[in-house]
Amino acid sequence: MRRRDMLTGAIAAFGAVSIPSSTVGGEADYPRQPIRLVVPRSAGGVVDIVARLWAEQVKQRLSNIIVENQGGGGGLIAASTVAHAKPDGYTLLAGTTSELVITPAITPNPPYDPLQDLIPITLMAESVSALMVHSSLPVHSLQELVAYDRAHPGTLVYGSAGVGTAAHLCAELFKQLAGLRDIVHVPYRGANAGLIDFFAGRLPMFAASISPQVLAMHSNGTIRVLVAGTDHRLRAAPDIPIGSDVGFPELITVQFMGLFAPRGTPEPIVQAVAAVSHDILLKPDVQQRLIEDGFEPLTDSGPEKAANFIREELVRWTPVLKASGLSGG
C-alpha cells in the first residue's frame, strides 16, 4: 500500500480537515471570468510545466486561465499573494512542498499559515528527488556509497539546486538515516548550473529531481542514480532502486505540486475545480506527458487527501529541517 493511502490514519491526532463555506455568492455560475493561477517559480521550471499543462487542459473544460509567475522568496511571495487574495475562486496557487512545508517551517514569522490560510484543492503530480554519483566515483549502489564515505571520511561533497529545496532535503535525510554527517553540501542557485558541474565530473555526488536530462545521463552511463526518494518504482525509470530496495525505507522525498485557494473560498467552487482536475489527470495523454517530463501523476487526490498529506509532510519534515540547521526569511 502506498504511503499516501495511509495518511488519514497516521495523522488522526492532528484533526480532520474542515473546508469552511463562505457567504461569497455566485457559486452557481462559476466561473464568470478568467482564473488567475499564481506559479511560485519562473517560467520553464518544473512547477511551471505542470501548471501550464493544467491550465491548457482546464480552459477547455472550465475557463480561461491566466498564468502568473511570481518567483522569489522560496515561494513565500506567490503563496502570500494567494493566501491574502479575495476568496472567490478566481485566484489559485500552483503550490508545492516548498511553499506549503519547507519555507514556512524555516522562516521566522512567515506571512501566512499553510494550514490556516490556504485550502488544498488537489495534488496533481510528484517530482521525485534522487541521489546520484558521477561515474568516476567507484560506487554502484547506495550501500557502496555508505561504505565509501566511511572509508574516506570528510572527502565527499554533493551539490543541489539550493538550500531548502526538496533535493537538498533528500540528501540531508539520507545523511541522517545513514549516520554520515561529514558529507558537505555545495548549494547552487538552481539545478541546471549544478548539474553542468556534476555531469562534467567536477562534483562526485548530486541530489536532484528526476528529469529527462538526469535520466538520459543515467542511461548513457555518465552518472549513476543510486536511489529515488519515493515509495514506488518510477514509471519513467523502473530500473532505479527506491529507498526500501536498498535498506532505507524512510528515504521518501517527493515534491508535490497541487492547487490551492485562499481560505474562505466557497466549498462548491473548491469541489468543482477538484472534479475537473481529477478528470484531467485521468486522461492517458496528460499522464504520459507528465511521465515523460519525469513526474509521477497523482490521480487519487482531492481536497481532504491533499490536506492530510500536507499535514503529514509538516510533521515528518520539521525535525529534519531543525536538525539540518536550515533557516529562511
Secondary structure, DSSP 8 states (H G I E B T S, - for coil): --GGGGHHHHTGGG--------S---GGG--SS-EEEEESS-TTSHHHHHHHHHHHHHTTTT--EEEEE---GGGHHHHHHHHTS-SSSSEEEEEEHIIIIIHHHHSSS-SS-TTTSEEEEEEEEEEEEEEEEETTSS--SHHHHHHHHHHSTT--EEEES-TTSHHHHHHHHHHHHHT-TT-EEEE-SSHHHHHHHHHTTS-SEEEEE--HHHHHHHHTTSEEEEEESSSS--SS-TTS-BGGGGT-TT---EEEEEEEEETT--HHHHHHHHHHHHHHHT-HHHHHHHHHTTEEE--S--HHHHHHHHHHHHHHHHHHHHHHT----
